[in-house]
Amino acid sequence: MARNSIISKEQVEHVAWLARIELTEEEKQAFTKQLNEVLDYFKKINEIDTSNIEPTYHVINLVNVLREDKVEPSLSKEDALRNASQKEDSFIKAPKII
């Protein structure tokens, strides 16, 4: 187990109980060890001096990937209604939803 355990076996048991997961004693010990190792890695990351690093909101520079809006002719009423199973006048008829 990690030197300064942050996550206890009891906390792992509590999370397992909340998630309705039954864990064996070996799994409880393994998860406790693994979760503490993950938190140890976060401690290492927190030690890095980032004071001269500009905050980023995305790892790559994004450019607008959307196309320009172009006005194009739409379907005619006849084409739009062609495959409708139920229609009334020039509308598609749908069941009432309450």
N, CA, C and O atoms as a Tinker XYZ file with bonds, in Angstrom:
   392  protein
     1  N      0.837000   -1.175000    0.000000    73     2
     2  CA     0.000000    0.000000    0.000000    64     1     3
     3  C      0.885000    1.242000    0.000000    63     2     4     5
     4  O      2.039000    1.178000    0.424000    81     3
     5  N      0.374000    2.337000   -0.457000    73     3     6
     6  CA     1.120000    3.591000   -0.525000    64     5     7
     7  C      1.487000    4.054000    0.879000    63     6     8     9
     8  O      0.799000    3.740000    1.851000    81     7
     9  N      2.577000    4.803000    0.972000    73     7    10
    10  CA     3.064000    5.284000    2.272000    64     9    11
    11  C      1.996000    6.060000    3.025000    63    10    12    13
    12  O      1.565000    5.650000    4.103000    81    11
    13  N      1.581000    7.152000    2.472000    73    11    14
    14  CA     0.558000    7.985000    3.098000    64    13    15
    15  C     -0.771000    7.700000    2.421000    63    14    16    17
    16  O     -1.169000    8.399000    1.489000    81    15
    17  N     -1.446000    6.680000    2.891000    73    15    18
    18  CA    -2.707000    6.285000    2.277000    64    17    19
    19  C     -3.737000    7.394000    2.418000    63    18    20    21
    20  O     -3.982000    7.920000    3.504000    81    19
    21  N     -4.320000    7.721000    1.301000    73    19    22
    22  CA    -5.384000    8.716000    1.290000    64    21    23
    23  C     -6.728000    8.002000    1.295000    63    22    24    25
    24  O     -7.682000    8.441000    1.937000    81    23
    25  N     -6.783000    6.903000    0.573000    73    23    26
    26  CA    -8.000000    6.101000    0.485000    64    25    27
    27  C     -7.838000    4.894000    1.406000    63    26    28    29
    28  O     -6.861000    4.152000    1.303000    81    27
    29  N     -8.788000    4.706000    2.293000    73    27    30
    30  CA    -8.731000    3.562000    3.202000    64    29    31
    31  C     -9.571000    2.414000    2.642000    63    30    32    33
    32  O    -10.399000    2.598000    1.750000    81    31
    33  N     -9.332000    1.234000    3.191000    73    31    34
    34  CA   -10.119000    0.067000    2.788000    64    33    35
    35  C    -11.597000    0.300000    3.107000    63    34    36    37
    36  O    -12.473000   -0.142000    2.364000    81    35
    37  N    -11.867000    0.994000    4.212000    73    35    38
    38  CA   -13.255000    1.275000    4.595000    64    37    39
    39  C    -13.928000    2.181000    3.561000    63    38    40    41
    40  O    -15.114000    2.024000    3.272000    81    39
    41  N    -13.171000    3.126000    3.006000    73    39    42
    42  CA   -13.739000    4.001000    1.974000    64    41    43
    43  C    -14.036000    3.211000    0.701000    63    42    44    45
    44  O    -15.052000    3.444000    0.048000    81    43
    45  N    -13.160000    2.287000    0.353000    73    43    46
    46  CA   -13.408000    1.431000   -0.810000    64    45    47
    47  C    -14.660000    0.592000   -0.565000    63    46    48    49
    48  O    -15.487000    0.432000   -1.462000    81    47
    49  N    -14.800000    0.060000    0.642000    73    47    50
    50  CA   -15.994000   -0.723000    0.985000    64    49    51
    51  C    -17.251000    0.136000    0.888000    63    50    52    53
    52  O    -18.286000   -0.325000    0.408000    81    51
    53  N    -17.161000    1.378000    1.341000    73    51    54
    54  CA   -18.319000    2.283000    1.295000    64    53    55
    55  C    -18.714000    2.584000   -0.148000    63    54    56    57
    56  O    -19.898000    2.556000   -0.484000    81    55
    57  N    -17.739000    2.869000   -0.998000    73    55    58
    58  CA   -18.035000    3.152000   -2.414000    64    57    59
    59  C    -18.629000    1.902000   -3.074000    63    58    60    61
    60  O    -19.569000    2.001000   -3.863000    81    59
    61  N    -18.085000    0.744000   -2.754000    73    59    62
    62  CA   -18.629000   -0.503000   -3.304000    64    61    63
    63  C    -20.076000   -0.695000   -2.846000    63    62    64    65
    64  O    -20.926000   -1.126000   -3.626000    81    63
    65  N    -20.352000   -0.375000   -1.587000    73    63    66
    66  CA   -21.718000   -0.495000   -1.083000    64    65    67
    67  C    -22.645000    0.473000   -1.816000    63    66    68    69
    68  O    -23.761000    0.106000   -2.185000    81    67
    69  N    -22.179000    1.727000   -2.031000    73    67    70
    70  CA   -22.997000    2.700000   -2.756000    64    69    71
    71  C    -23.280000    2.249000   -4.179000    63    70    72    73
    72  O    -24.372000    2.467000   -4.704000    81    71
    73  N    -22.285000    1.613000   -4.802000    73    71    74
    74  CA   -22.439000    1.148000   -6.184000    64    73    75
    75  C    -23.107000   -0.219000   -6.246000    63    74    76    77
    76  O    -23.324000   -0.759000   -7.331000    81    75
    77  N    -23.431000   -0.773000   -5.096000    73    75    78
    78  CA   -24.048000   -2.098000   -5.009000    64    77    79
    79  C    -23.168000   -3.152000   -5.688000    63    78    80    81
    80  O    -23.651000   -3.994000   -6.446000    81    79
    81  N    -21.854000   -3.083000   -5.393000    73    79    82
    82  CA   -20.885000   -4.026000   -5.935000    64    81    83
    83  C    -20.320000   -4.833000   -4.779000    63    82    84    85
    84  O    -19.878000   -4.275000   -3.775000    81    83
    85  N    -20.340000   -6.135000   -4.927000    73    83    86
    86  CA   -19.771000   -6.994000   -3.896000    64    85    87
    87  C    -18.310000   -7.252000   -4.241000    63    86    88    89
    88  O    -18.000000   -7.733000   -5.331000    81    87
    89  N    -17.416000   -6.934000   -3.314000    73    87    90
    90  CA   -15.989000   -7.119000   -3.536000    64    89    91
    91  C    -15.448000   -8.176000   -2.582000    63    90    92    93
    92  O    -15.867000   -8.267000   -1.428000    81    91
    93  N    -14.507000   -8.974000   -3.091000    73    91    94
    94  CA   -13.817000   -9.910000   -2.222000    64    93    95
    95  C    -12.787000   -9.143000   -1.410000    63    94    96    97
    96  O    -12.492000   -7.985000   -1.709000    81    95
    97  N    -12.246000   -9.778000   -0.395000    73    95    98
    98  CA   -11.219000   -9.133000    0.432000    64    97    99
    99  C     -9.999000   -8.765000   -0.412000    63    98   100   101
   100  O     -9.395000   -7.712000   -0.207000    81    99
   101  N     -9.639000   -9.629000   -1.357000    73    99   102
   102  CA    -8.498000   -9.361000   -2.236000    64   101   103
   103  C     -8.767000   -8.149000   -3.127000    63   102   104   105
   104  O     -7.879000   -7.326000   -3.347000    81   103
   105  N     -9.989000   -8.044000   -3.635000    73   103   106
   106  CA   -10.348000   -6.903000   -4.489000    64   105   107
   107  C    -10.326000   -5.597000   -3.688000    63   106   108   109
   108  O     -9.881000   -4.564000   -4.188000    81   107
   109  N    -10.807000   -5.650000   -2.450000    73   107   110
   110  CA   -10.786000   -4.448000   -1.606000    64   109   111
   111  C     -9.354000   -3.965000   -1.407000    63   110   112   113
   112  O     -9.069000   -2.773000   -1.517000    81   111
   113  N     -8.459000   -4.904000   -1.113000    73   111   114
   114  CA    -7.055000   -4.537000   -0.913000    64   113   115
   115  C     -6.441000   -4.019000   -2.208000    63   114   116   117
   116  O     -5.700000   -3.035000   -2.204000    81   115
   117  N     -6.754000   -4.692000   -3.325000    73   115   118
   118  CA    -6.191000   -4.278000   -4.615000    64   117   119
   119  C     -6.682000   -2.888000   -5.009000    63   118   120   121
   120  O     -5.894000   -2.054000   -5.454000    81   119
   121  N     -7.984000   -2.635000   -4.849000    73   119   122
   122  CA    -8.525000   -1.325000   -5.214000    64   121   123
   123  C     -7.984000   -0.226000   -4.307000    63   122   124   125
   124  O     -7.715000    0.884000   -4.766000    81   123
   125  N     -7.827000   -0.530000   -3.034000    73   123   126
   126  CA    -7.257000    0.450000   -2.112000    64   125   127
   127  C     -5.853000    0.822000   -2.551000    63   126   128   129
   128  O     -5.499000    2.000000   -2.595000    81   127
   129  N     -5.057000   -0.181000   -2.874000    73   127   130
   130  CA    -3.680000    0.055000   -3.323000    64   129   131
   131  C     -3.664000    0.844000   -4.636000    63   130   132   133
   132  O     -2.921000    1.816000   -4.770000    81   131
   133  N     -4.482000    0.425000   -5.599000    73   131   134
   134  CA    -4.495000    1.069000   -6.916000    64   133   135
   135  C     -4.965000    2.520000   -6.826000    63   134   136   137
   136  O     -4.378000    3.399000   -7.456000    81   135
   137  N     -6.005000    2.773000   -6.059000    73   135   138
   138  CA    -6.509000    4.144000   -5.937000    64   137   139
   139  C     -5.484000    5.047000   -5.259000    63   138   140   141
   140  O     -5.336000    6.207000   -5.643000    81   139
   141  N     -4.783000    4.537000   -4.267000    73   139   142
   142  CA    -3.738000    5.327000   -3.615000    64   141   143
   143  C     -2.575000    5.590000   -4.561000    63   142   144   145
   144  O     -1.967000    6.659000   -4.506000    81   143
   145  N     -2.256000    4.632000   -5.429000    73   143   146
   146  CA    -1.194000    4.846000   -6.420000    64   145   147
   147  C     -1.597000    5.938000   -7.411000    63   146   148   149
   148  O     -0.771000    6.769000   -7.788000    81   147
   149  N     -2.851000    5.940000   -7.830000    73   147   150
   150  CA    -3.335000    6.985000   -8.741000    64   149   151
   151  C     -3.218000    8.352000   -8.069000    63   150   152   153
   152  O     -2.770000    9.314000   -8.692000    81   151
   153  N     -3.618000    8.438000   -6.808000    73   151   154
   154  CA    -3.536000    9.712000   -6.096000    64   153   155
   155  C     -2.083000   10.135000   -5.882000    63   154   156   157
   156  O     -1.788000   11.330000   -5.854000    81   155
   157  N     -1.173000    9.167000   -5.730000    73   155   158
   158  CA     0.253000    9.496000   -5.632000    64   157   159
   159  C      0.748000   10.137000   -6.923000    63   158   160   161
   160  O      1.562000   11.059000   -6.890000    81   159
   161  N      0.253000    9.644000   -8.069000    73   159   162
   162  CA     0.624000   10.259000   -9.349000    64   161   163
   163  C      0.126000   11.703000   -9.422000    63   162   164   165
   164  O      0.824000   12.580000   -9.932000    81   163
   165  N     -1.074000   11.944000   -8.914000    73   163   166
   166  CA    -1.590000   13.313000   -8.898000    64   165   167
   167  C     -0.724000   14.208000   -8.016000    63   166   168   169
   168  O     -0.518000   15.379000   -8.336000    81   167
   169  N     -0.219000   13.670000   -6.915000    73   167   170
   170  CA     0.682000   14.444000   -6.058000    64   169   171
   171  C      1.929000   14.850000   -6.839000    63   170   172   173
   172  O      2.406000   15.979000   -6.724000    81   171
   173  N      2.454000   13.911000   -7.638000    73   171   174
   174  CA     3.642000   14.217000   -8.442000    64   173   175
   175  C      3.333000   15.321000   -9.453000    63   174   176   177
   176  O      4.142000   16.225000   -9.664000    81   175
   177  N      2.173000   15.239000  -10.066000    73   175   178
   178  CA     1.785000   16.261000  -11.042000    64   177   179
   179  C      1.652000   17.619000  -10.356000    63   178   180   181
   180  O      2.029000   18.642000  -10.925000    81   179
   181  N      1.117000   17.631000   -9.136000    73   179   182
   182  CA     0.953000   18.895000   -8.401000    64   181   183
   183  C      2.287000   19.538000   -8.033000    63   182   184   185
   184  O      2.339000   20.736000   -7.759000    81   183
   185  N      3.361000   18.756000   -8.026000    73   183   186
   186  CA     4.684000   19.290000   -7.693000    64   185   187
   187  C      5.305000   20.074000   -8.851000    63   186   188   189
   188  O      6.271000   20.811000   -8.652000    81   187
   189  N      4.762000   19.920000  -10.042000    73   187   190
   190  CA     5.313000   20.589000  -11.221000    64   189   191
   191  C      5.005000   22.084000  -11.158000    63   190   192   193
   192  O      3.879000   22.491000  -10.873000    81   191
   193  N      6.030000   22.889000  -11.429000    73   191   194
   194  CA     5.848000   24.342000  -11.429000    64   193   195
   195  C      5.208000   24.763000  -12.751000    63   194   196   197
   196  O      5.834000   24.696000  -13.808000    81   195
   197  N      3.978000   25.189000  -12.674000    73   195   198
   198  CA     3.249000   25.627000  -13.870000    64   197   199
   199  C      2.966000   27.126000  -13.836000    63   198   200   201
   200  O      2.093000   27.612000  -14.556000    81   199
   201  N      3.690000   27.846000  -13.016000    73   199   202
   202  CA     3.415000   29.274000  -12.868000    64   201   203
   203  C      3.653000   30.052000  -14.161000    63   202   204   205
   204  O      3.017000   31.084000  -14.377000    81   203
   205  N      4.553000   29.584000  -15.022000    73   203   206
   206  CA     4.833000   30.288000  -16.281000    64   205   207
   207  C      4.092000   29.688000  -17.474000    63   206   208   209
   208  O      4.374000   30.033000  -18.622000    81   207
   209  N      3.167000   28.810000  -17.207000    73   207   210
   210  CA     2.414000   28.162000  -18.278000    64   209   211
   211  C      1.063000   28.840000  -18.414000    63   210   212   213
   212  O      0.326000   28.998000  -17.440000    81   211
   213  N      0.754000   29.238000  -19.637000    73   211   214
   214  CA    -0.532000   29.886000  -19.899000    64   213   215
   215  C     -1.643000   28.835000  -19.863000    63   214   216   217
   216  O     -1.499000   27.757000  -20.440000    81   215
   217  N     -2.741000   29.145000  -19.193000    73   215   218
   218  CA    -3.847000   28.177000  -19.136000    64   217   219
   219  C     -4.385000   27.883000  -20.532000    63   218   220   221
   220  O     -4.482000   28.771000  -21.379000    81   219
   221  N     -4.727000   26.633000  -20.750000    73   219   222
   222  CA    -5.318000   26.240000  -22.028000    64   221   223
   223  C     -6.677000   25.611000  -21.764000    63   222   224   225
   224  O     -6.916000   25.006000  -20.719000    81   223
   225  N     -7.538000   25.769000  -22.724000    73   223   226
   226  CA    -8.865000   25.189000  -22.598000    64   225   227
   227  C     -9.015000   23.976000  -23.495000    63   226   228   229
   228  O     -9.971000   23.212000  -23.368000    81   227
   229  N     -8.077000   23.806000  -24.391000    73   227   230
   230  CA    -8.071000   22.651000  -25.275000    64   229   231
   231  C     -6.627000   22.381000  -25.648000    63   230   232   233
   232  O     -5.831000   23.312000  -25.770000    81   231
   233  N     -6.281000   21.112000  -25.832000    73   231   234
   234  CA    -4.879000   20.780000  -26.077000    64   233   235
   235  C     -4.400000   21.155000  -27.471000    63   234   236   237
   236  O     -3.196000   21.278000  -27.699000    81   235
   237  N     -5.313000   21.335000  -28.393000    73   235   238
   238  CA    -4.926000   21.783000  -29.733000    64   237   239
   239  C     -5.717000   23.030000  -30.080000    63   238   240   241
   240  O     -6.825000   23.237000  -29.584000    81   239
   241  N     -5.139000   23.855000  -30.932000    73   239   242
   242  CA    -5.861000   25.055000  -31.357000    64   241   243
   243  C     -6.990000   24.643000  -32.289000    63   242   244   245
   244  O     -6.773000   23.974000  -33.299000    81   243
   245  N     -8.170000   25.049000  -31.936000    73   243   246
   246  CA    -9.329000   24.705000  -32.746000    64   245   247
   247  C     -9.648000   25.841000  -33.701000    63   246   248   249
   248  O     -9.574000   27.018000  -33.348000    81   247
   249  N    -10.001000   25.460000  -34.907000    73   247   250
   250  CA   -10.495000   26.430000  -35.869000    64   249   251
   251  C    -11.925000   26.029000  -36.195000    63   250   252   253
   252  O    -12.316000   24.879000  -35.994000    81   251
   253  N    -12.682000   26.954000  -36.685000    73   251   254
   254  CA   -14.067000   26.655000  -36.998000    64   253   255
   255  C    -14.123000   25.593000  -38.085000    63   254   256   257
   256  O    -13.692000   25.820000  -39.215000    81   255
   257  N    -14.654000   24.441000  -37.732000    73   255   258
   258  CA   -14.729000   23.341000  -38.688000    64   257   259
   259  C    -16.096000   23.275000  -39.361000    63   258   260   261
   260  O    -16.355000   22.372000  -40.156000    81   259
   261  N    -16.964000   24.222000  -39.047000    73   259   262
   262  CA   -18.290000   24.233000  -39.649000    64   261   263
   263  C    -18.237000   24.928000  -41.005000    63   262   264   265
   264  O    -17.482000   25.878000  -41.210000    81   263
   265  N    -19.040000   24.441000  -41.899000    73   263   266
   266  CA   -19.071000   25.045000  -43.234000    64   265   267
   267  C    -19.893000   26.331000  -43.205000    63   266   268   269
   268  O    -20.678000   26.557000  -42.285000    81   267
   269  N    -19.710000   27.141000  -44.188000    73   267   270
   270  CA   -20.503000   28.357000  -44.324000    64   269   271
   271  C    -21.954000   27.974000  -44.629000    63   270   272   273
   272  O    -22.216000   27.007000  -45.344000    81   271
   273  N    -22.871000   28.734000  -44.084000    73   271   274
   274  CA   -24.279000   28.513000  -44.410000    64   273   275
   275  C    -24.532000   28.947000  -45.840000    63   274   276   277
   276  O    -24.173000   30.050000  -46.251000    81   275
   277  N    -25.161000   28.052000  -46.588000    73   275   278
   278  CA   -25.503000   28.365000  -47.975000    64   277   279
   279  C    -27.002000   28.156000  -48.157000    63   278   280   281
   280  O    -27.553000   27.141000  -47.733000    81   279
   281  N    -27.634000   29.099000  -48.773000    73   279   282
   282  CA   -29.051000   28.965000  -49.062000    64   281   283
   283  C    -29.184000   28.051000  -50.273000    63   282   284   285
   284  O    -28.636000   28.317000  -51.342000    81   283
   285  N    -29.924000   26.970000  -50.075000    73   283   286
   286  CA   -30.145000   26.008000  -51.157000    64   285   287
   287  C    -31.626000   25.683000  -51.204000    63   286   288   289
   288  O    -32.322000   25.807000  -50.196000    81   287
   289  N    -32.103000   25.277000  -52.345000    73   287   290
   290  CA   -33.526000   24.927000  -52.437000    64   289   291
   291  C    -33.837000   23.706000  -51.568000    63   290   292   293
   292  O    -33.048000   22.764000  -51.493000    81   291
   293  N    -34.992000   23.741000  -50.918000    73   291   294
   294  CA   -35.389000   22.607000  -50.082000    64   293   295
   295  C    -36.307000   21.683000  -50.869000    63   294   296   297
   296  O    -36.592000   21.917000  -52.043000    81   295
   297  N    -36.763000   20.635000  -50.204000    73   295   298
   298  CA   -37.679000   19.695000  -50.856000    64   297   299
   299  C    -39.006000   20.392000  -51.155000    63   298   300   301
   300  O    -39.441000   21.285000  -50.426000    81   299
   301  N    -39.620000   19.968000  -52.221000    73   299   302
   302  CA   -40.973000   20.466000  -52.499000    64   301   303
   303  C    -41.928000   19.773000  -51.531000    63   302   304   305
   304  O    -41.581000   18.752000  -50.937000    81   303
   305  N    -43.125000   20.323000  -51.375000    73   303   306
   306  CA   -44.111000   19.708000  -50.488000    64   305   307
   307  C    -44.411000   18.283000  -50.924000    63   306   308   309
   308  O    -44.547000   17.384000  -50.094000    81   307
   309  N    -44.513000   18.088000  -52.228000    73   307   310
   310  CA   -44.828000   16.755000  -52.757000    64   309   311
   311  C    -43.730000   15.751000  -52.403000    63   310   312   313
   312  O    -44.020000   14.624000  -52.003000    81   311
   313  N    -42.459000   16.168000  -52.553000    73   311   314
   314  CA   -41.346000   15.272000  -52.220000    64   313   315
   315  C    -41.311000   14.970000  -50.722000    63   314   316   317
   316  O    -41.050000   13.837000  -50.317000    81   315
   317  N    -41.575000   15.992000  -49.900000    73   315   318
   318  CA   -41.540000   15.804000  -48.452000    64   317   319
   319  C    -42.658000   14.882000  -47.985000    63   318   320   321
   320  O    -42.474000   14.118000  -47.037000    81   319
   321  N    -43.811000   14.942000  -48.637000    73   319   322
   322  CA   -44.966000   14.129000  -48.239000    64   321   323
   323  C    -45.009000   12.758000  -48.916000    63   322   324   325
   324  O    -45.836000   11.918000  -48.561000    81   323
   325  N    -44.131000   12.531000  -49.879000    73   323   326
   326  CA   -44.186000   11.312000  -50.685000    64   325   327
   327  C    -44.169000   10.043000  -49.836000    63   326   328   329
   328  O    -44.962000    9.139000  -50.098000    81   327
   329  N    -43.299000    9.935000  -48.831000    73   327   330
   330  CA   -43.179000    8.707000  -48.038000    64   329   331
   331  C    -43.887000    8.776000  -46.692000    63   330   332   333
   332  O    -43.738000    7.864000  -45.879000    81   331
   333  N    -44.650000    9.826000  -46.438000    73   331   334
   334  CA   -45.366000    9.937000  -45.171000    64   333   335
   335  C    -46.489000    8.918000  -45.135000    63   334   336   337
   336  O    -47.262000    8.810000  -46.086000    81   335
   337  N    -46.585000    8.166000  -44.038000    73   335   338
   338  CA   -47.625000    7.141000  -43.948000    64   337   339
   339  C    -49.010000    7.758000  -43.761000    63   338   340   341
   340  O    -50.004000    7.203000  -44.229000    81   339
   341  N    -49.081000    8.908000  -43.076000    73   339   342
   342  CA   -50.357000    9.600000  -42.898000    64   341   343
   343  C    -50.147000   11.072000  -43.208000    63   342   344   345
   344  O    -49.195000   11.690000  -42.732000    81   343
   345  N    -51.035000   11.620000  -44.000000    73   343   346
   346  CA   -50.943000   13.043000  -44.322000    64   345   347
   347  C    -52.340000   13.644000  -44.344000    63   346   348   349
   348  O    -53.332000   12.959000  -44.596000    81   347
   349  N    -52.388000   14.926000  -44.077000    73   347   350
   350  CA   -53.645000   15.643000  -44.091000    64   349   351
   351  C    -53.366000   17.008000  -44.703000    63   350   352   353
   352  O    -52.523000   17.758000  -44.212000    81   351
   353  N    -54.072000   17.320000  -45.766000    73   351   354
   354  CA   -53.821000   18.520000  -46.562000    64   353   355
   355  C    -52.352000   18.498000  -46.998000    63   354   356   357
   356  O    -51.926000   17.562000  -47.674000    81   355
   357  N    -51.593000   19.496000  -46.626000    73   355   358
   358  CA   -50.191000   19.494000  -47.037000    64   357   359
   359  C    -49.275000   19.323000  -45.818000    63   358   360   361
   360  O    -48.183000   19.890000  -45.760000    81   359
   361  N    -49.747000   18.521000  -44.840000    73   359   362
   362  CA   -48.983000   18.274000  -43.613000    64   361   363
   363  C    -48.826000   16.785000  -43.363000    63   362   364   365
   364  O    -49.639000   15.981000  -43.820000    81   363
   365  N    -47.776000   16.420000  -42.636000    73   363   366
   366  CA   -47.609000   15.040000  -42.175000    64   365   367
   367  C    -48.408000   14.916000  -40.909000    63   366   368   369
   368  O    -48.264000   15.735000  -40.000000    81   367
   369  N    -49.261000   13.894000  -40.828000    73   367   370
   370  CA   -50.111000   13.695000  -39.675000    64   369   371
   371  C    -49.392000   12.744000  -38.716000    63   370   372   373
   372  O    -48.909000   11.683000  -39.111000    81   371
   373  N    -49.335000   13.154000  -37.450000    73   371   374
   374  CA   -48.662000   12.361000  -36.420000    64   373   375
   375  C    -49.644000   12.101000  -35.291000    63   374   376   377
   376  O    -50.600000   12.858000  -35.123000    81   375
   377  N    -49.426000   11.038000  -34.507000    73   375   378
   378  CA   -50.334000   10.768000  -33.373000    64   377   379
   379  C    -50.211000   11.852000  -32.303000    63   378   380   381
   380  O    -49.144000   12.432000  -32.101000    81   379
   381  N    -51.323000   12.108000  -31.630000    73   379   382
   382  CA   -51.343000   13.101000  -30.566000    64   381   383
   383  C    -50.542000   12.578000  -29.391000    63   382   384   385
   384  O    -50.710000   11.430000  -28.981000    81   383
   385  N    -49.672000   13.416000  -28.847000    73   383   386
   386  CA   -48.868000   13.035000  -27.687000    64   385   387
   387  C    -49.226000   13.971000  -26.544000    63   386   388   389
   388  O    -49.140000   15.193000  -26.662000    81   387
   389  N    -49.621000   13.373000  -25.451000    73   387   390
   390  CA   -50.022000   14.192000  -24.302000    64   389   391
   391  C    -49.000000   14.028000  -23.205000    63   390   392
   392  O    -49.136000   14.629000  -22.140000    81   391
